[in-house]
Amino acid sequence: MFDSLESTFITDDIRIELAGQNTLMLYFGTNESTTAKQVAVISPAISNKVHHAVQLIRQHLATEVIDVIPSYASLLVMFNLLEIDHHQLRNKLTTLLTQCGSDSHKKGRVVEIPVYYSPESGIDLARIAKQARLSIEQVISLHQAQEYRVYAVGFAPGFAYLGEVDQRIATPRLTTPRLKVPKGAVAIADRQTAVYPAQSPGGWNIIGLSPVDMFTAQAQSPMLVEVGDSVKFVAIDKQQYLELGGQLNYATTASGETNSKE
Amino acid sequence: MKTLTSSDELGFVVTNAGILSLIQDAGRYGSFNLGLTNGGPADALAFYWANKLCGNTLNTSTIEISLGGLALTAQRDCVIAVTGAPMPLTINGKGQSLWQSFLVKAGDTIRLGFSQVGVRCYLAVAGGFTIKPSFGSTATVCRESVGGINGSKLMVNDVLPCQGVINSAEKLKLLMLAEYQQPQYSNELVLSTVLSYQQQHFSMIEKRLFFSSDYQVSKHWDRMGYRLQGRAIKADIAGILSEGICYGAVQVPADGQPIVLLNDRQTIGGYPKIGAVISQDCAKLSQCRQGDTVRFEAISMSQADNLFHLQLSRLQQTKLIVCS
């Protein structure tokens, strides 16, 4: 009954699994000596490989593959059942991805995102500082101290999962998400950080506001960043924030049940 | 005869939007990198027939009516067809059958009542509704505010432009699907499911329980996913690193109650998944509502392939009846 499952290794750290009727899943960063149960880890090297695999698939399997969803250590491949079946696709992926390495030849861009950090714009900033036994200024400077990588895009149009924040300011999601988080909110969940592209429900901890548009539906390139790019946050003051088109007349709504989880 | 320029914007006026009526073409593919989901018809089979009956290509924009209540007024003569759940359909108050194309005249009122079994209907018009695509598709995903008219469900007074009958002298080809070939909707369903994803995190006992238990559709059922209620099954992990979610994926959160993810699912997520329901059964599931009973049946990927190609060849062999 449950014996027709195939898990194959392309290289010692790329594994193919079934996902659905027209989807296969590639897992990265697990090797043959470990079991499939081993939890994958977040690392820029693994993410580079995922990114490289995306490029190879887009380049060589454009007819067979409808779309892909890259994430931290995985790549969902949705294919056209009228062009290819999962056996053939497995073979093609196996051949293609043996050349997949962590030195991505197309390096992602570094995008600077201005943030107005303050207790006024970041309603969870004081709590994070208190929990971390840091000053608010230290939290702000730790958040800016590193370049973050775009590991995945999902949850909402233009929502980019960035990692990883300094362990000292890592903060778990709110137990009950807020019904309304303002557009531009810069927030932290565990060791991830993100900018909310639009007003939406959300359970991440808000530390500031950015005036930039993460997603512009009408634009030629609707997204400010893509998977594989890097983000650097730069502090701006209230005056600059307002001059750049930022708004402050927002209110987060009390928490309540929502359907989605980012 | 009206000139093209003045009649470009004519079509149908929404006089009652119903509970949830959405413009849907075959779906949005190629925008996962932006975080955009697929959308598209929840019941791809009924959608297929609506377009076929109107002589349309398969990616033509239709209206998906959930539960019922939609009323439209035609502004021009056109050929339309309604397929799907057996919602009472009237034209100017007079009953009209589903699963066939027919002519409506400018000024006619088209009204859909509420179905007792099944959830969704598709209203297609010959030539399709002329809706500007966003990201390559007209599929409406309300959660993303993308597609349809301004990313929203249909509202009263929306105008849905369409081509209409170009020349009334031209012989109209009206078609119907024979009754024995029309899909039947039921409140009990078996969902063929391929074991996949994190299936190794569910023990053999949990899998056997999953595939031998009845589940009820809970009150949380929509185009994003169907939450089921029944025997809880447990994975040996609470969460996973967020990863891509396919159509039909069966996600099992900590409470052990499975969720089947459908057209408007979020593209990535971090709950363990035991497998994926095949697409033709996802379409059937989308015709279920709260309280309906489903059961999962394990099939191999080869069986899933066979079922896909069998359905395809059956569809290609089905001949529509020419009524005029």
Interface residues (C-beta under 8 A of the other chain):
Chain A: M1 F2 S4 L5 E17 L18 A19 G20 Q21 N22 T23 M25 A36 K37 V39 A40 I42 I66 D67 V68 I69 P70 S71 Y72 A73 S74 L75 L76 M78 L81 D85 H86 A152 V153 G154 F155 A156 P157 G158 F159 Y161 A198 F215 A217 P222 M223 E226 V227 N259 S260 K261
Chain B: Y29 G30 S31 F32 N33 L34 G35 L36 S134 F135 R143 E144 S145 V146 V194 L195 S196 Y197 Q199 Q200 H201 M204 K207 F211 H220 M224 D236 I237 I240 L241 S242 E243 G244 I245 C246 Y247 G248 A249 Q266 T267 I268 G269 A276 I278 S279 A298 S300 M301 S302 A304 D305 F308 H309
